[in-house]
Amino acid sequence: MNNRKQVAYIKEWQSLEECAEQMLPLVGHLYREHNIVTTVYGRSLVNSTPIDILKTHRFARLILDDELSVLDTYPLLKAMTALDLAPARIDIGKLTVAYQYQGGKVGVEEFVSRELVSVNTGRVPLLSEPQDVVLYGFGRIGRLLARILVEKSGSGEKLRLRAAVVRKGGADDLAKRASLLRRDSVHGHFNGIITIDEEENAIIANGNLIRIIYADAPETVDYTQYGIHNAILIDNTGKWRDREGLGRHLQARGIAKVVLTAPGKGDIPNIVAGVNNDLIVPEERIFSAASCTTNAIVPVLKAVNDRFGIVSGHVETCHSYTNDQNLIDNYHKASRRGRSAPLNMVITETGAAKAVAKALPELTGKLTGNAIRVPTPNVSLAILNLELSRTIDVAEINRHLREISLNSPLQNQIDYTNSPEVVSSDFVGSRHAGVVDSLATIVQGNRCVLYVWYDNEFGYSCQVVRMVQKMAGVELPSLPN
């Protein structure tokens, strides 16, 4: 009996693995030829391995309370390749569940054609010309932005990373920067091939030529001499945060708009992608992508406030240490931050609670906030202690947040987990702004405590890219509706 079971398990696994292998060229074809991003309940299958595809389908079990097999989704994916599709994000998990729900009333090909009729309009370029992007700074966020932008280059019709501006560090500067992009102590190896072109002083990442430009001041660079025009520049140095300082980038030839990867000061629009995209208007040239914590908590706060109403609350963040802190005890201009980051929990301030009001004006004055820097290199945890306008229970608020994470305009921002075993390192590489830990939710009357994990490096970088996509006009429609 045991031997028969063993054989049965192996055969089942092999059939699933073989099916996943057959899906790879279809996913790749749709992406390269049609700019179709194939997903399963929000998880992208682009650039996946067969194991990645199987694990993504396994994830659906947490949502559907049932298995979703590649044997179920493969026929619908194959039917998609027979259509002449325009660029879109197509969720074959949701598409498969909808097909199963209709109980075989129509065939797979007819069903897929009907569901995707709005994008079965022929392949068209997203933009007449690819949108040039420049990174000013090439540190933690800059290199992760580079990874994401290269990954999303697709058929080359969308965002195109052209250059990174840095201060030269030495004779081997180019090789060292390429090495830092290739290997990362937290996020692992770059998914692809990186070489260098010394003649062009450029890094070649999966065929994308990223020129390394040396400069000491924003306004001194002439980007047009490198063929860069009308570019969106992402300043990830944090050196300038007001309109005057960031405006120096606009004095450089070839730069059209600027994005700051930190909270902006004064009247600079602070954007949390997916929440207040309406502030991205053509006449504005300088934007802020707010902070990683603001991006993590604002979507959840909006989802809760829209449904239950927030009277007041406190946000406490357990935040991984950052490069701003000291490796060992040494002088620091800020209180407590001079103490060794890997050895201490450090109480410090955060502007995230106040920054919420810039994205959600209806919460102005309702929240307080503080932060504790903790000895982990990445992934942070926001604790939202909220007073609501009515009495609720755990099941109600968790059910609402779960639904928001699956079927709402915030599904790219809010993720949801109900695992009793997750810890911070499990969220390294999360592409969502924040992940609601449902089993940690506490409710008493009209008060609730929500725990929201977030990759303060990669998840935030994904939010920045979503914002730039909106600015460039390369947002993809999501199907099925």
QUITATA-V947339 format. One record per pair of residues at least 24 apart in sequence whose C-alpha atoms are under 7 Angstrom apart, sorted by the first residue. I is the first residue (numbers start at 1). J is the second residue. If there is no record, write none. Layout:
I:J
I:J
This chain:
16:70
17:50
19:70
19:71
20:50
20:53
20:54
20:70
21:50
23:74
26:78
26:81
30:81
31:154
32:154
32:155
33:155
34:85
34:86
34:87
34:123
35:87
35:88
35:154
35:155
36:87
36:88
36:89
36:90
37:88
37:89
37:90
38:89
38:90
38:91
38:92
39:90
39:91
39:92
40:91
40:92
40:93
41:91
41:93
41:94
41:406
42:91
72:96
76:108
76:112
79:109
79:112
80:112
83:120
84:120
84:121
84:122
84:123
85:119
85:120
85:121
85:122
85:123
86:119
86:120
86:121
86:122
86:123
86:124
87:476
88:476
88:477
88:478
89:476
89:477
89:478
89:479
90:478
90:479
90:480
91:479
91:480
94:480
95:480
115:480
125:157
126:157
126:158
126:474
127:157
127:158
129:157
130:156
130:157
130:158
130:159
130:160
131:158
131:159
131:160
131:231
131:472
132:159
132:160
132:161
132:162
132:228
132:229
132:230
132:231
132:232
133:159
133:160
133:161
133:162
133:231
133:232
133:233
134:161
134:162
134:163
134:164
134:231
134:232
134:233
134:234
135:163
135:164
135:165
135:233
135:234
135:235
136:164
136:165
136:166
136:233
136:234
136:235
136:236
136:237
137:164
137:165
137:166
137:235
137:236
137:237
138:164
138:166
141:236
141:457
141:461
142:236
143:181
144:458
144:461
145:461
150:208
158:474
161:210
162:209
162:210
162:211
163:210
163:211
163:212
163:213
164:210
164:211
164:212
164:213
165:212
165:213
165:214
165:215
166:213
166:214
166:215
167:214
167:215
167:216
168:214
174:201
178:203
187:429
218:248
218:249
218:252
219:248
219:249
219:251
219:252
220:252
221:252
222:252
222:253
222:254
223:253
223:254
224:253
224:254
228:254
229:254
229:255
230:254
230:255
230:256
231:255
231:256
231:257
232:256
232:257
232:258
233:257
233:258
233:259
234:258
234:259
234:260
235:259
235:260
235:261
236:260
236:261
238:262
241:265
242:266
243:268
256:285
257:285
257:286
258:285
258:286
258:287
259:286
259:287
259:288
259:289
260:287
260:288
260:289
261:288
261:289
261:290
262:288
262:289
262:290
262:291
263:288
263:289
263:290
263:291
264:288
264:290
270:358
270:359
271:359
272:359
273:463
273:466
273:467
274:409
274:410
274:413
275:299
276:359
280:471
289:464
292:456
292:460
293:352
294:352
294:355
294:356
295:433
295:460
296:433
296:434
296:454
297:434
298:356
299:410
299:413
299:414
300:414
308:388
308:389
308:390
309:388
309:389
310:386
310:387
310:388
310:389
311:366
311:387
311:388
311:389
312:366
312:367
312:386
312:387
313:366
313:367
313:368
313:385
313:386
313:387
314:367
314:368
314:369
314:384
314:385
314:386
315:353
315:368
315:369
315:370
315:382
315:383
315:384
315:385
316:369
316:370
316:371
316:382
316:383
316:384
317:370
317:371
317:372
317:381
317:382
317:383
318:371
318:372
318:373
318:374
318:380
318:381
318:382
319:371
319:372
319:373
319:374
319:380
319:381
320:373
320:374
320:375
320:376
320:377
320:378
320:379
320:380
321:373
321:374
321:375
321:376
321:377
341:375
342:375
343:375
344:374
344:375
345:372
345:373
345:374
345:375
346:372
346:373
346:374
347:371
347:372
347:373
348:372
378:455
378:456
379:424
379:425
379:427
379:428
379:454
379:455
379:456
380:453
380:454
380:455
380:456
381:451
381:452
381:453
381:454
382:451
382:452
382:453
383:449
383:450
383:451
383:452
384:449
384:450
384:451
385:448
385:449
385:450
386:447
386:448
386:449
387:446
387:447
387:448
388:446
388:447
389:446
390:446
391:445
391:446
392:445
392:446
393:443
394:441
394:442
394:443
398:438
427:454
427:455
428:455
429:455
429:458
429:459
430:455
430:458
430:459
431:458
431:459
431:462
432:459
433:459
433:460
433:463
